[in-house]
């Protein structure tokens, strides 16, 4: 029996060579994942099999001089998953995050993905995943636009102009060919201006920076939110155009009408049920809700002002035709998307398959023969 185990290592340049920046195809991959979520052909972490992941959160102070202490976005996180269908593999996204990284010229988070054989646990591919993670995060709103936006959408608002929302725009614009105008808003106006200039240059679409959030929103048919947590984002329902698709990739608060007078479509209801379960287990429901994207919605559900999660709609069932999506052009839809490891596994598996076909990456040896059996 051959017990030799090798795996493929993919650097960030390798993933670029394999097409991680080619937006339209990743929307298709993420759409496929949503159908598997709706069918239940997946597993994630936790006893409920739907946990976002498990993290190390550092204490505010420590008697040990070398132990890290709390800071903005400072944590380590593991996000394991099994994904079925044609993927049929296990994997894990692992990352460390620290807002202070930007002062060192580094991204806030540094990520890798490991793809494993489901039977033996052997590593198949280990890869740089900052671009992968940004791509899967951006492609998910692309799926939402494909299935939930008005077909005649002509204006987009980008709320939060960092790299994640830039990726969201790159993917959603592939599904909205009639867009003629983009409004960019950020707490730091220079970031909004830079994104508007990039959009004009890259896509030939008219774009401008808005100094006030209501001005960015008032004419938008599609709104993508991925804003910084530095200052809580608040959106009033009256600022939005009728028939808008509001996509939350980052947290936002709003008046009750923002939620109660919109159709809410979730990425995966089971994930949100897991968030609520974890909130009650934490002993601080309000505090937990405050830290997650769906928090304002869960609060209204608990108050009996919105339908229970089990009676709600997720996009996988819309894609499969089991639940209605948009039913008219006047309907406001809020799409809530939280990070799920299944998308990292899917995109990682796709890159691995391309690497095998194209001979990209470096083969590394785990062992010729295991020392311990």
Rosetta blueprint (number, residue, H / E / L):
1 X L
2 X L
3 X L
4 X L
5 X E
6 X E
7 X E
8 X E
9 X E
10 X E
11 X L
12 X H
13 X H
14 X H
15 X H
16 X H
17 X H
18 X L
19 X L
20 X L
21 X L
22 X L
23 X H
24 X H
25 X H
26 X H
27 X H
28 X H
29 X H
30 X H
31 X H
32 X H
33 X H
34 X H
35 X H
36 X H
37 X H
38 X H
39 X H
40 X L
41 X L
42 X E
43 X E
44 X E
45 X E
46 X L
47 X L
48 X L
49 X L
50 X L
51 X E
52 X L
53 X L
54 X E
55 X E
56 X E
57 X E
58 X L
59 X L
60 X L
61 X L
62 X L
63 X L
64 X L
65 X L
66 X L
67 X L
68 X L
69 X L
70 X L
71 X L
72 X L
73 X L
74 X L
75 X E
76 X E
77 X E
78 X E
79 X E
80 X E
81 X E
82 X E
83 X E
84 X L
85 X L
86 X L
87 X L
88 X L
89 X E
90 X E
91 X E
92 X E
93 X E
94 X E
95 X E
96 X E
97 X E
98 X L
99 X H
100 X H
101 X H
102 X H
103 X H
104 X H
105 X L
106 X L
107 X L
108 X L
109 X E
110 X E
111 X E
112 X E
113 X E
114 X E
115 X E
116 X E
117 X L
118 X L
119 X L
120 X L
121 X L
122 X L
123 X E
124 X E
125 X E
126 X E
127 X E
128 X E
129 X L
130 X H
131 X H
132 X H
133 X H
134 X H
135 X H
136 X H
137 X H
138 X H
139 X H
140 X H
141 X H
142 X H
143 X H
144 X H
145 X H
146 X H
147 X H
148 X H
149 X L
150 X L
151 X L
152 X L
153 X L
154 X L
155 X E
156 X E
157 X E
158 X E
159 X E
160 X L
161 X L
162 X L
163 X H
164 X H
165 X H
166 X H
167 X H
168 X H
169 X H
170 X H
171 X H
172 X H
173 X H
174 X H
175 X H
176 X L
177 X L
178 X L
179 X L
180 X L
181 X E
182 X E
183 X E
184 X E
185 X E
186 X L
187 X L
188 X L
189 X H
190 X H
191 X H
192 X H
193 X H
194 X H
195 X H
196 X H
197 X H
198 X H
199 X H
200 X H
201 X H
202 X H
203 X H
204 X L
205 X L
206 X E
207 X E
208 X E
209 X E
210 X L
211 X L
212 X L
213 X H
214 X H
215 X H
216 X H
217 X H
218 X L
219 X L
220 X L
221 X L
222 X E
223 X E
224 X E
225 X E
226 X L
227 X L
228 X L
229 X L
230 X L
231 X L
232 X L
233 X L
234 X E
235 X E
236 X L
237 X H
238 X H
239 X H
240 X L
241 X L
242 X L
243 X L
244 X L
245 X E
246 X E
247 X E
248 X E
249 X L
250 X L
251 X L
252 X L
253 X E
254 X E
255 X L
256 X H
257 X H
258 X H
259 X H
260 X H
261 X L
262 X L
263 X E
264 X E
265 X E
266 X E
267 X L
268 X L
269 X H
270 X H
271 X H
272 X H
273 X H
274 X H
275 X H
276 X H
277 X H
278 X H
279 X H
280 X H
281 X H
282 X H
283 X L
284 X L
285 X H
286 X H
287 X H
288 X H
289 X H
290 X H
291 X L
292 X L
293 X L
294 X L
295 X H
296 X H
297 X H
298 X H
299 X H
300 X H
301 X H
302 X H
303 X L
304 X L
305 X L
306 X L
307 X L
308 X L
309 X H
310 X H
311 X H
312 X L
313 X E
314 X E
315 X H
316 X H
317 X H
318 X H
319 X H
320 X L
321 X L
322 X L
323 X L
324 X L
325 X L
326 X L
327 X L
328 X L
329 X L
330 X L
331 X L
332 X L
333 X E
334 X E
335 X E
336 X E
337 X L
338 X L
339 X L
340 X L
341 X H
342 X H
343 X H
344 X H
345 X H
346 X H
347 X H
348 X H
349 X H
350 X H
351 X H
352 X H
353 X H
354 X H
355 X H
356 X H
357 X H
358 X H
359 X L
360 X L
361 X L
362 X E
363 X E
364 X E
365 X E
366 X E
367 X E
368 X L
369 X L
370 X L
371 X L
372 X L
373 X L
